[in-house]
């Protein structure tokens, strides 16, 4: 495997537009598996994971791989999901687009990680910009 980008997503766990279903909140992998996060003292859930960096700057925009990078080339994203516990799929999801991560941002994050706080971001869709920042 080539380079790895360490990533952190933050979000309040409350289920948006609840339909009354019992749900679990987590980071969804490409196979539909759910991965829980860590509840922080500030009430946010923290998800730390890695993305494989595919390609080099001379080949164009970075592409991402690994168990959490979903979607077609050039349109990759990761999901934060509220999965129904009764097995009836997902109540709702946030599609966290990766297109906002460019090579300069990757270089700034080397030795640390990129973080995005998705509190207040509406569910559904997915073509909204994500404000990434490098942290130690």
VMD Tcl script that draws the C-alpha trace (Angstrom):
set ca {
  {0.00 0.00 0.00}
  {1.19 3.56 -0.73}
  {0.68 6.64 1.37}
  {-1.99 6.78 4.04}
  {-4.04 9.80 5.08}
  {-5.21 9.80 8.68}
  {-8.74 11.23 9.00}
  {-11.05 12.27 11.85}
  {-14.76 13.00 11.53}
  {-16.81 14.61 14.31}
  {-20.60 14.70 14.64}
  {-23.34 14.84 17.25}
  {-24.96 11.38 17.41}
  {-28.58 12.53 17.48}
  {-30.57 10.96 14.65}
  {-31.85 13.59 12.20}
  {-35.46 13.40 10.94}
  {-36.13 10.38 13.10}
  {-38.86 8.00 12.00}
  {-38.98 6.39 15.44}
  {-36.64 3.53 14.50}
  {-34.04 2.37 16.96}
  {-30.70 3.14 15.29}
  {-26.98 2.91 15.80}
  {-24.71 5.69 14.60}
  {-21.39 4.99 12.98}
  {-18.90 5.14 10.15}
  {-20.10 2.86 7.35}
  {-17.60 0.77 5.40}
  {-17.99 -0.18 1.72}
  {-19.57 -3.51 2.66}
  {-22.27 -1.86 4.80}
  {-20.57 -2.67 8.11}
  {-20.83 -0.12 10.89}
  {-17.93 1.10 13.00}
  {-18.62 2.95 16.21}
  {-16.80 6.04 17.27}
  {-15.68 7.43 20.61}
  {-17.98 9.73 22.57}
  {-16.07 12.85 23.59}
  {-16.66 15.09 26.58}
  {-18.09 17.80 24.32}
  {-20.95 15.52 23.18}
  {-19.52 14.75 19.76}
  {-18.68 11.30 18.45}
  {-15.17 10.99 17.03}
  {-14.32 8.61 14.18}
  {-10.64 8.06 13.39}
  {-9.71 6.03 10.30}
  {-7.25 5.88 7.42}
  {-7.66 6.41 3.70}
  {-5.20 5.05 1.16}
  {-3.87 7.79 -1.11}
  {-3.93 6.61 -4.71}
  {-1.80 8.34 -7.34}
  {0.67 11.20 -7.27}
  {0.38 14.95 -7.80}
  {1.63 14.66 -11.39}
  {-1.31 12.30 -12.12}
  {-3.96 14.85 -11.16}
  {-6.26 15.13 -8.14}
  {-5.74 12.60 -5.36}
  {-7.91 9.51 -5.29}
  {-8.68 7.60 -2.13}
  {-9.09 3.93 -1.38}
  {-9.49 1.62 1.57}
  {-12.46 0.10 3.36}
  {-14.27 3.42 3.93}
  {-13.84 5.19 0.55}
  {-17.03 4.65 -1.45}
  {-18.12 5.93 -4.84}
  {-16.70 6.22 -8.32}
  {-13.27 7.60 -9.18}
  {-13.31 11.37 -8.84}
  {-16.44 11.24 -6.66}
  {-15.24 9.35 -3.59}
  {-16.90 9.86 -0.23}
  {-17.32 8.27 3.18}
  {-20.63 7.73 4.99}
  {-21.66 8.59 8.52}
  {-24.83 6.55 8.96}
  {-27.75 5.87 11.23}
  {-28.51 2.18 10.69}
  {-31.85 0.75 11.78}
  {-31.38 -1.97 14.37}
  {-34.31 -3.98 12.99}
  {-32.31 -4.72 9.82}
  {-34.40 -2.44 7.60}
  {-31.40 -0.55 6.17}
  {-30.35 2.97 7.01}
  {-32.60 5.65 8.43}
  {-30.28 8.38 7.19}
  {-26.71 9.09 6.13}
  {-24.29 11.93 5.58}
  {-22.19 11.57 2.45}
  {-18.84 13.16 3.35}
  {-17.21 14.05 0.04}
  {-13.47 13.71 -0.31}
  {-13.09 15.95 -3.39}
  {-12.18 18.89 -1.14}
  {-8.95 17.16 -0.11}
  {-6.20 18.25 -2.46}
  {-2.45 17.58 -2.55}
  {-1.45 20.73 -0.60}
  {-3.88 19.80 2.19}
  {-2.52 16.24 2.24}
  {1.04 17.59 2.60}
  {0.03 19.94 5.45}
  {-1.58 16.98 7.27}
  {1.51 14.72 7.06}
  {2.45 13.61 10.56}
  {-1.02 14.52 11.83}
  {-4.48 14.05 10.41}
  {-7.29 15.85 8.61}
  {-10.40 16.64 10.62}
  {-13.90 17.74 9.66}
  {-16.66 18.65 12.10}
  {-19.97 17.70 10.48}
  {-22.17 19.03 13.26}
  {-25.14 20.77 11.71}
  {-24.54 19.28 8.26}
  {-27.81 18.04 6.77}
  {-28.21 14.40 5.87}
  {-28.67 13.20 2.31}
  {-27.16 14.73 -0.79}
  {-23.41 14.79 -0.73}
  {-22.20 17.44 -3.08}
  {-21.73 20.02 -0.37}
  {-18.23 21.27 0.46}
  {-16.52 19.86 3.53}
  {-14.27 22.12 5.61}
  {-11.19 20.02 6.31}
  {-8.39 21.18 8.60}
  {-5.04 19.71 9.49}
  {-4.53 18.84 13.17}
  {-1.67 17.29 15.18}
}
mol new
graphics top color blue
foreach p $ca { graphics top sphere $p radius 0.5 }
foreach p [lrange $ca 0 end-1] q [lrange $ca 1 end] { graphics top cylinder $p $q radius 0.2 }
display resetview
